[in-house]
Amino acid sequence: MISVNAETGFRSLQKIMRDLTTLRKRFYVLFFCLGILAAILAAVHVAQAALGESADSVMSDLNALSAMQGAAIIHTGYTVQEITSASVTVREYISPSGVVFGIAWNGLIHPDLTPLLGSYAGEYHQALLKTPRKPGSRFSRVKTDVIVVEKWGHMRNLRGRAYVLALIPPGVIVDEIK
């Protein structure tokens, strides 16, 4: 009888050890998957920038718009980085030196321009206060010595662009910012 109980206890101990080994393997797989997920999420947060800033200096636009990064389209003399949210698509025009020289948008709403304009936001808001409204016009243009912001469109199809003339690369014309 003693040998039967000892054998049963030994088998129970073996079963417990197998269960612990299986559990340990599951934890390894879980931690491995969490590590992969963290690496993917870190890679998804591609840096975006405000007007006049370095393209890899700020992640503020994605966060400010609660948006996802879209395609990067390479043109002669500049790259266009697209950011898409539920209500608006913003395109950032980046010079070969890595500086955002223009932004354009279209969507159901005009985006909050403060994070997109960066250091030029204050100058834009000051000029906006001084710009007279034109009743019945669907186009507005605010121009200072440094920055130009244009808005147009109609309900559910609002568009606009902003650019810094001094930052536009040679060979690029303003009409390409659209």
Secondary structure, 3 states (H helix, E strand, C coil): CHHHHHHHHHHHHHHHHHHHHHHHHHHHHHHHHHHHHHHHHHHHCCCECCCCCECCCCEHHHHHHCCEEEEEEEECCEEEEEEECCCEEEEEEECCCCEEEEEEEEECCCCCHHHHHHHHHHHHHHHHHHCCCCCCCCCEEEECCCEEEEEEEECCEEEEEEEEHHHCCCCCCHHHCC
